Every structure is written in structure tokens, then in C-alpha cells.
């Protein structure tokens, strides 16, 4: 678990603010009839305008190289969806917009699932519950708590609503690399995992299926989908552990951080 000094913390704050600004701008563009390739290209331009670069473009795992600038996952797609000219958004869809940027050598990472036009009440509940679980997880991200405190807080909110919290993908530490220690599962027991330390930066990111938690992989080798075809939601913030509690870093330019009640 890496502890950041004051200069590093400032740099990560700046990077997270860039990522959040790009995410906010992209989400405002989501409308029925647009394709996800064009949305990804808007993301690319926003990232460049802010003097950053995409941290997921050409990200490599083994022989696989990620081809897009952002991750755009529609409906039953859980994470790592790839923008496509053939994927047209329609009224009633949901789309998870995941933006990770590199700015002055540091990473900012965040995600939000938004409706495309109007959605059915049960779909809106999925979005609301997933976002609520994110903030419960963040509130548990306090100095001296174990990672499992975050995990159990997320799981409690999700499963109380009858939804499935994803096991195959987890939150993570972040800094100079996109994925650092510690891993932050979205399920678990409060006493499990390493203790959180002041100055550690983590990405907390519940991924939730309306059905069960199982996932399957697309033929593209990147896109994870709910195994039962049910809709999936994903919310994420970059958070720093301070002596006074968790601080959300992924806040768009000109906006205030959400209040943790």
C-alpha cells in the first residue's frame, strides 16, 4: 500500500479532476440515437483539450491491447466495453462511462452509469442503489479501517436491494499506475484485508448486476457482461485517505465534492 507525500497528493488531485471533468462532459452528451464510437471520440478530444492522455488507450494485458480511449458499457455490459459505430444508444438504455486519464505522470479514474432518455423504474433503482453503495463504501474508507470495511459496506447496500455485486472485478489503489495495491473487493467482511493508511489513494467502484453476480466475457476479449443478460451498473470515485476521513478527488472543474452524510 503506497503512501503519497504532499506533492504527489496534489498531482493525483489534479489528475482526478481532469478525469472527472471529462466524465462529466461525456455524460452530458449521452442521447438516444448516438453511437458509442462517437462518444468515445468526444472523450478523446476532451482529454486532449485538458492536456492529458487516456490511461486505457493501448493498455495491454498479455497479448491484448485495449483499442479505445474510454470504456463504454451498455445495458448488460459490466465493464470495459469498446465504443463502436454499430452500437446505437436507444431510449431506455443505460451506459456506464468509465474515464481514466494520465496527467503529469499520475492517474485519475472514475465512472458513472447514466440513463439514455427515460428508463424503467427498476432500472433507475439499479442505478440509485449502485451509486448509494459507492458512497457507503467511501464513508468506510477511513484511516485504520481494513479494506473489508469498504467491501462489506458496498455489499450490504447492494444485496439488501436484491441485486448481485460483482466478484470478478474489484476496486484498487491508484497513483502512477492505473492498478496498484490494495485491491478493493465489493464484497467481504469488515475485518478482512490490510489497514488503510493516511495518504493512500484508492478507486472504489461497485459493479452491480440486476440479476446474479456472475459475468461472462465477450469475444472481443475485453468486455465483461452479466451472465444472465440482466442490466449492470458501475459507479467509481478516486478517493484519498486523510487524517480527517475520506476525500473524494474525482470532482469536475467548478463543482463541489459530494457531501458524505
C-alpha positions as CSV (number, residue, x, y, z in Angstrom):
1,X,0.0,0.0,0.0
2,X,1.7,3.2,-1.2
3,X,1.5,6.4,0.9
4,X,1.7,9.6,-1.0
5,X,3.6,12.8,0.0
6,X,2.0,16.2,-0.3
7,X,3.3,16.9,-3.8
8,X,2.1,13.5,-5.1
9,X,-1.3,14.1,-3.5
10,X,-1.6,17.4,-5.3
11,X,-0.7,15.7,-8.6
12,X,-3.2,13.0,-8.1
13,X,-5.9,15.6,-7.2
14,X,-5.2,17.4,-10.5
15,X,-5.3,14.1,-12.5
16,X,-8.6,13.0,-10.8
17,X,-10.1,16.4,-11.5
18,X,-9.2,16.1,-15.2
19,X,-10.8,12.6,-15.4
20,X,-13.9,13.8,-13.6
21,X,-14.3,16.8,-15.9
22,X,-14.0,14.5,-19.0
23,X,-16.6,12.1,-17.5
24,X,-19.0,14.9,-16.7
25,X,-18.8,16.3,-20.2
26,X,-19.3,12.9,-21.8
27,X,-22.3,12.0,-19.7
28,X,-24.0,15.3,-20.8
29,X,-23.7,14.2,-24.4
30,X,-25.5,10.8,-23.9
31,X,-28.7,10.9,-26.0
32,X,-30.8,8.4,-27.9
33,X,-29.5,7.8,-31.5
34,X,-25.8,8.4,-30.9
35,X,-23.3,5.6,-31.3
36,X,-20.7,4.7,-28.8
37,X,-17.7,5.2,-31.1
38,X,-18.6,8.9,-31.5
39,X,-19.0,9.2,-27.7
40,X,-15.5,7.7,-27.2
41,X,-14.1,10.2,-29.7
42,X,-15.7,13.0,-27.8
43,X,-13.9,11.7,-24.8
44,X,-10.6,11.6,-26.7
45,X,-11.0,15.3,-27.6
46,X,-11.9,16.3,-24.1
47,X,-8.9,14.5,-22.7
48,X,-6.6,16.2,-25.2
49,X,-8.1,19.6,-24.6
50,X,-7.3,19.3,-20.9
51,X,-3.6,18.4,-21.6
52,X,-3.9,14.8,-20.5
53,X,-3.9,11.4,-22.2
54,X,-6.1,8.3,-21.9
55,X,-4.7,5.8,-19.5
56,X,-6.7,2.9,-21.0
57,X,-5.9,3.5,-24.7
58,X,-3.4,0.8,-25.7
59,X,-3.5,-0.6,-22.2
60,X,-2.0,-4.1,-22.6
61,X,-2.9,-7.4,-20.8
62,X,-0.8,-10.2,-22.2
63,X,-1.3,-10.0,-26.0
64,X,-4.5,-8.0,-25.8
65,X,-4.3,-4.2,-26.4
66,X,-7.3,-2.0,-25.5
67,X,-8.3,-0.1,-28.6
68,X,-10.5,2.8,-27.2
69,X,-9.9,6.0,-25.2
70,X,-12.7,5.4,-22.7
71,X,-14.7,2.4,-21.6
72,X,-18.4,2.4,-22.6
73,X,-20.5,-0.4,-21.4
74,X,-24.2,-0.6,-22.4
75,X,-27.0,-2.4,-20.6
76,X,-25.8,-6.0,-19.8
77,X,-22.2,-5.0,-20.3
78,X,-20.5,-4.7,-16.9
79,X,-17.1,-3.1,-17.7
80,X,-14.5,-2.4,-20.4
81,X,-17.0,-2.0,-23.3
82,X,-15.4,-0.7,-26.5
83,X,-17.0,2.1,-28.4
84,X,-18.5,1.0,-31.8
85,X,-20.1,2.7,-34.8
86,X,-22.6,-0.2,-34.7
87,X,-23.7,0.3,-31.1
88,X,-26.5,2.9,-31.3
89,X,-27.9,4.1,-28.0
90,X,-31.7,4.0,-27.7
91,X,-34.3,5.3,-25.3
92,X,-34.4,3.2,-22.1
93,X,-30.8,2.0,-22.4
94,X,-28.2,2.6,-19.7
95,X,-24.5,3.2,-20.3
96,X,-21.5,3.1,-18.0
97,X,-19.0,5.8,-18.9
98,X,-15.6,5.0,-17.4
99,X,-12.8,7.5,-17.8
100,X,-9.2,7.1,-16.7
101,X,-6.6,9.7,-17.6
102,X,-2.9,10.3,-17.1
103,X,-2.0,13.9,-16.3
104,X,1.6,15.0,-15.4
105,X,2.5,11.4,-14.6
106,X,-0.4,10.5,-12.4
107,X,-3.7,8.7,-12.9
108,X,-7.3,9.8,-12.4
109,X,-10.1,7.3,-12.6
110,X,-13.9,7.5,-12.3
111,X,-17.1,6.1,-13.7
112,X,-20.8,6.8,-13.8
113,X,-23.8,4.9,-15.2
114,X,-26.4,7.2,-16.8
115,X,-29.8,6.6,-18.4
116,X,-30.3,7.1,-22.1
117,X,-33.5,9.2,-22.0
118,X,-36.1,7.7,-19.7
119,X,-35.7,4.3,-18.1
120,X,-38.0,1.9,-16.3
121,X,-38.3,2.3,-12.5
122,X,-36.5,-0.9,-11.8
123,X,-33.5,0.2,-14.0
124,X,-33.5,3.5,-12.1
125,X,-33.4,1.7,-8.8
126,X,-30.4,-0.3,-10.0
127,X,-28.6,3.0,-10.7
128,X,-29.6,4.5,-7.4
129,X,-28.6,1.5,-5.3
130,X,-25.3,1.2,-7.0
131,X,-24.5,4.8,-6.5
132,X,-25.6,4.6,-2.9
133,X,-23.4,1.6,-2.3
134,X,-20.4,3.7,-3.7
135,X,-20.9,6.4,-1.1
136,X,-21.4,3.9,1.8
137,X,-18.1,2.3,0.7
138,X,-16.4,5.7,0.6
139,X,-17.6,6.6,4.1
140,X,-15.9,3.4,5.3
141,X,-12.6,4.4,3.8
142,X,-11.1,5.8,7.0
143,X,-7.6,5.6,8.3
144,X,-7.2,2.5,10.4
145,X,-10.2,0.6,8.9
146,X,-9.5,-2.5,7.0
147,X,-10.3,-2.8,3.3
148,X,-13.0,-5.2,4.2
149,X,-14.9,-2.4,5.9
150,X,-15.4,-0.8,2.5
151,X,-16.2,-4.1,0.9
152,X,-18.9,-5.1,3.4
153,X,-20.5,-1.6,3.3
154,X,-20.9,-1.9,-0.5
155,X,-22.2,-5.5,-0.4
156,X,-24.7,-4.7,2.4
157,X,-26.4,-2.0,0.3
158,X,-26.4,-4.0,-2.9
159,X,-27.7,-7.2,-1.5
160,X,-30.4,-5.6,0.7
161,X,-31.9,-4.4,-2.6
162,X,-31.8,-7.9,-4.1
163,X,-29.1,-7.2,-6.7
164,X,-25.8,-9.1,-7.4
165,X,-22.5,-7.5,-6.5
166,X,-19.7,-8.4,-9.0
167,X,-16.9,-10.7,-7.7
168,X,-14.7,-10.8,-10.7
169,X,-13.7,-7.2,-10.8
170,X,-12.6,-5.0,-7.9
171,X,-11.5,-1.5,-6.9
172,X,-7.8,-0.8,-6.5
173,X,-5.1,1.6,-5.4
174,X,-4.1,4.2,-7.9
175,X,-1.2,6.7,-8.5
176,X,1.4,6.5,-11.2
177,X,-0.1,3.2,-12.4
178,X,-3.7,2.5,-13.2
179,X,-3.9,-0.5,-10.9
180,X,-1.9,-0.6,-7.7
181,X,-2.3,-2.2,-4.3
182,X,-4.5,-2.6,-2.4
183,X,-7.3,-4.4,-4.2
184,X,-10.8,-3.3,-3.0
185,X,-13.4,-6.0,-3.5
186,X,-17.0,-5.0,-3.4
187,X,-17.9,-7.9,-1.1
188,X,-16.3,-9.2,2.1
189,X,-16.1,-9.0,5.9
190,X,-15.2,-5.8,7.8
191,X,-12.2,-7.4,9.5
192,X,-10.6,-8.6,6.3
193,X,-7.8,-7.0,4.3
194,X,-5.0,-4.6,5.0
195,X,-5.5,-1.5,7.2
196,X,-6.0,1.8,5.3
197,X,-3.2,4.3,5.8
198,X,-3.3,8.1,5.6
199,X,-2.0,9.3,2.2
200,X,-3.2,6.2,0.3
201,X,-5.3,6.8,-2.8
202,X,-7.9,4.2,-3.9
203,X,-10.5,3.8,-6.5
204,X,-13.8,2.5,-5.0
205,X,-16.0,1.1,-7.7
206,X,-19.1,-1.0,-7.2
207,X,-20.2,-3.0,-10.2
208,X,-23.7,-4.4,-9.8
209,X,-26.0,-6.7,-11.8
210,X,-29.7,-6.6,-11.6
211,X,-29.6,-10.4,-11.6
212,X,-27.0,-12.6,-10.1
213,X,-23.3,-11.5,-9.8
214,X,-21.9,-13.9,-12.4
215,X,-20.2,-12.5,-15.5
216,X,-19.1,-13.8,-18.9
217,X,-16.6,-12.4,-21.4
218,X,-17.3,-11.1,-24.9
219,X,-15.5,-12.4,-27.9
220,X,-13.5,-9.1,-28.1
221,X,-11.6,-10.3,-25.0
222,X,-12.3,-7.1,-23.1
223,X,-16.0,-6.6,-22.5
224,X,-17.4,-8.3,-19.4
225,X,-21.2,-9.0,-19.4
226,X,-23.7,-10.2,-16.9
227,X,-24.0,-13.9,-17.4
228,X,-27.8,-13.8,-17.2
229,X,-28.2,-10.9,-19.5
230,X,-29.5,-8.6,-16.8
231,X,-28.6,-4.8,-16.8
232,X,-25.5,-3.8,-15.0
233,X,-24.4,-0.5,-13.3
234,X,-21.0,0.8,-12.3
235,X,-20.0,3.9,-10.3
236,X,-16.5,4.9,-9.3
237,X,-14.6,7.7,-7.5
238,X,-10.9,8.2,-6.8
239,X,-10.5,8.8,-3.0
240,X,-7.7,9.7,-0.7
241,X,-7.4,8.5,2.9
242,X,-6.8,11.6,5.1
243,X,-6.5,12.0,8.9
244,X,-9.9,13.6,8.8
245,X,-11.6,10.9,6.7
246,X,-12.0,10.1,3.0
247,X,-11.8,12.8,0.5
248,X,-13.3,12.4,-3.0
249,X,-10.8,13.6,-5.6
250,X,-12.7,12.9,-8.8
251,X,-14.7,16.2,-8.8
252,X,-15.2,18.1,-12.1
253,X,-13.7,21.6,-12.5
254,X,-16.0,24.2,-11.0
255,X,-18.0,21.7,-8.9
256,X,-18.1,20.8,-5.2
257,X,-17.4,17.3,-3.9
258,X,-20.4,15.3,-2.8
259,X,-21.2,15.6,0.9
260,X,-20.7,12.3,2.8
261,X,-23.7,12.3,5.1
